[in-house]
Amino acid sequence: MPKGIPDSIPFGTRVPVGCVADNQSAMASVTAFYLIVGGTWDGLFAVSDTFANGDTLGDPNGTTRVDPRVPACPN
């Protein structure tokens, strides 16, 4: 992690995302990654499954893994 950037995004924090990239890693539990565009984590990728993705915060039935409103990242 770059110096001065927190290891994680605190629960309930809104971050701007620019695009979504399919998971090409060996991490089977990860659906995709969001590219963060702005704020503290600008230019970094974060696991989409850890975002609310349009579901209500704290909803135990929230199952959306990727927000369909986020465009795909260019190759």
C-alpha positions as protocol buffer text, in pm:
chain_id: "A"
residue {
  index: 1
  type: MET
  ca { x: 0 y: 0 z: 0 }
}
residue {
  index: 2
  type: PRO
  ca { x: 139 y: 346 z: -87 }
}
residue {
  index: 3
  type: LYS
  ca { x: 263 y: 544 z: 212 }
}
residue {
  index: 4
  type: GLY
  ca { x: -8 y: 730 z: 401 }
}
residue {
  index: 5
  type: ILE
  ca { x: -303 y: 542 z: 247 }
}
residue {
  index: 6
  type: PRO
  ca { x: -513 y: 334 z: 492 }
}
residue {
  index: 7
  type: ASP
  ca { x: -514 y: -45 z: 433 }
}
residue {
  index: 8
  type: SER
  ca { x: -891 y: -60 z: 408 }
}
residue {
  index: 9
  type: ILE
  ca { x: -1188 y: 156 z: 322 }
}
residue {
  index: 10
  type: PRO
  ca { x: -1399 y: 201 z: 638 }
}
residue {
  index: 11
  type: PHE
  ca { x: -1755 y: 62 z: 632 }
}
residue {
  index: 12
  type: GLY
  ca { x: -2005 y: 314 z: 500 }
}
residue {
  index: 13
  type: THR
  ca { x: -1744 y: 525 z: 319 }
}
residue {
  index: 14
  type: ARG
  ca { x: -1849 y: 641 z: -27 }
}
residue {
  index: 15
  type: VAL
  ca { x: -1578 y: 622 z: -290 }
}
residue {
  index: 16
  type: PRO
  ca { x: -1602 y: 715 z: -659 }
}
residue {
  index: 17
  type: VAL
  ca { x: -1540 y: 425 z: -896 }
}
residue {
  index: 18
  type: GLY
  ca { x: -1464 y: 468 z: -1264 }
}
residue {
  index: 19
  type: CYS
  ca { x: -1495 y: 118 z: -1402 }
}
residue {
  index: 20
  type: VAL
  ca { x: -1511 y: -252 z: -1319 }
}
residue {
  index: 21
  type: ALA
  ca { x: -1256 y: -515 z: -1426 }
}
residue {
  index: 22
  type: ASP
  ca { x: -1333 y: -886 z: -1434 }
}
residue {
  index: 23
  type: ASN
  ca { x: -1138 y: -1100 z: -1188 }
}
residue {
  index: 24
  type: GLN
  ca { x: -841 y: -1248 z: -1372 }
}
residue {
  index: 25
  type: SER
  ca { x: -663 y: -1347 z: -1052 }
}
residue {
  index: 26
  type: ALA
  ca { x: -655 y: -1685 z: -881 }
}
residue {
  index: 27
  type: MET
  ca { x: -882 y: -1557 z: -602 }
}
residue {
  index: 28
  type: ALA
  ca { x: -1199 y: -1764 z: -647 }
}
residue {
  index: 29
  type: SER
  ca { x: -1399 y: -1561 z: -394 }
}
residue {
  index: 30
  type: VAL
  ca { x: -1357 y: -1236 z: -592 }
}
residue {
  index: 31
  type: THR
  ca { x: -1609 y: -1146 z: -863 }
}
residue {
  index: 32
  type: ALA
  ca { x: -1446 y: -829 z: -1000 }
}
residue {
  index: 33
  type: PHE
  ca { x: -1244 y: -519 z: -909 }
}
residue {
  index: 34
  type: TYR
  ca { x: -1344 y: -152 z: -913 }
}
residue {
  index: 35
  type: LEU
  ca { x: -1096 y: 117 z: -1015 }
}
residue {
  index: 36
  type: ILE
  ca { x: -1127 y: 399 z: -762 }
}
residue {
  index: 37
  type: VAL
  ca { x: -1113 y: 744 z: -922 }
}
residue {
  index: 38
  type: GLY
  ca { x: -1065 y: 1017 z: -668 }
}
residue {
  index: 39
  type: GLY
  ca { x: -1019 y: 1065 z: -299 }
}
residue {
  index: 40
  type: THR
  ca { x: -779 y: 881 z: -70 }
}
residue {
  index: 41
  type: TRP
  ca { x: -762 y: 560 z: -276 }
}
residue {
  index: 42
  type: ASP
  ca { x: -742 y: 720 z: -624 }
}
residue {
  index: 43
  type: GLY
  ca { x: -593 y: 487 z: -885 }
}
residue {
  index: 44
  type: LEU
  ca { x: -620 y: 173 z: -672 }
}
residue {
  index: 45
  type: PHE
  ca { x: -842 y: -129 z: -731 }
}
residue {
  index: 46
  type: ALA
  ca { x: -1083 y: -268 z: -469 }
}
residue {
  index: 47
  type: VAL
  ca { x: -1281 y: -593 z: -462 }
}
residue {
  index: 48
  type: SER
  ca { x: -1636 y: -529 z: -588 }
}
residue {
  index: 49
  type: ASP
  ca { x: -1786 y: -790 z: -355 }
}
residue {
  index: 50
  type: THR
  ca { x: -1701 y: -571 z: -54 }
}
residue {
  index: 51
  type: PHE
  ca { x: -1913 y: -277 z: -179 }
}
residue {
  index: 52
  type: ALA
  ca { x: -2288 y: -231 z: -127 }
}
residue {
  index: 53
  type: ASN
  ca { x: -2339 y: -224 z: -507 }
}
residue {
  index: 54
  type: GLY
  ca { x: -2680 y: -61 z: -477 }
}
residue {
  index: 55
  type: ASP
  ca { x: -2801 y: -287 z: -195 }
}
residue {
  index: 56
  type: THR
  ca { x: -2909 y: -124 z: 133 }
}
residue {
  index: 57
  type: LEU
  ca { x: -2616 y: -90 z: 373 }
}
residue {
  index: 58
  type: GLY
  ca { x: -2629 y: -358 z: 641 }
}
residue {
  index: 59
  type: ASP
  ca { x: -2894 y: -564 z: 456 }
}
residue {
  index: 60
  type: PRO
  ca { x: -2814 y: -929 z: 529 }
}
residue {
  index: 61
  type: ASN
  ca { x: -2998 y: -1021 z: 207 }
}
residue {
  index: 62
  type: GLY
  ca { x: -2783 y: -795 z: -10 }
}
residue {
  index: 63
  type: THR
  ca { x: -2630 y: -1017 z: -274 }
}
residue {
  index: 64
  type: THR
  ca { x: -2527 y: -783 z: -554 }
}
residue {
  index: 65
  type: ARG
  ca { x: -2163 y: -858 z: -636 }
}
residue {
  index: 66
  type: VAL
  ca { x: -2112 y: -591 z: -905 }
}
residue {
  index: 67
  type: ASP
  ca { x: -2312 y: -274 z: -959 }
}
residue {
  index: 68
  type: PRO
  ca { x: -2451 y: -299 z: -1315 }
}
residue {
  index: 69
  type: ARG
  ca { x: -2434 y: 81 z: -1349 }
}
residue {
  index: 70
  type: VAL
  ca { x: -2051 y: 75 z: -1341 }
}
residue {
  index: 71
  type: PRO
  ca { x: -1898 y: 53 z: -1691 }
}
residue {
  index: 72
  type: ALA
  ca { x: -1636 y: -205 z: -1781 }
}
residue {
  index: 73
  type: CYS
  ca { x: -1274 y: -92 z: -1773 }
}
residue {
  index: 74
  type: PRO
  ca { x: -1101 y: -72 z: -2111 }
}
residue {
  index: 75
  type: ASN
  ca { x: -862 y: -358 z: -2179 }
}
